[in-house]
Amino acid sequence: MNIYLFAFLAMVFWGLAPVFGKIGLTKVSPLIGLYVRTFVVAAILLVYGVLSGQIKNLTYVGRTDILYLAGEAVFASLLGHLAYFFALKSGAASRVVPFIAAYPLVTFLVGVSFLGEKLTLMKGAGAGLVVLGLLFLMR
């Protein structure tokens, strides 16, 4: 499988999703929007998991893995998406989405600071360009 095909598909899907989100949030609160979004995804995953038999593999997931995945779920799927919906409801999608898409900057900083990942000139320059882009978006 081609990783670039999947990366391209993710880009397209994540690029289209805010259009639906912006329209869907016009008459509902961000919290209700998150309820609907989460319910739809959970229902689809449950049906697929049951029909494909993949759901039985949940028994093989270790406790440590569950804790880390739960942490990722709280930060990304709950807190991150709730903050995103609040921003999207009030702001222009063309400003909100590129700003939020700078989240790898946070991962970069945490990786270098706490995971012992190496800081190189190119990585630092890339992070600097992201910060510069954020400053442009804020104007």
Buried (B, 14 or more C-beta within 10 A) or exposed (E): EEEEEEEEEEEEEEEEBBEEBBEBBEEBEBEEBBEEBEEEEEEEEEEEBEEEEEBEEEEEEEEEEEEEEEEEEEEEBEEBBBEBBBBBBEEEBEEBBEBBBBEEBEEBEEBBEEEEEEEEEEBEEBBEEBEEBEEEBEE
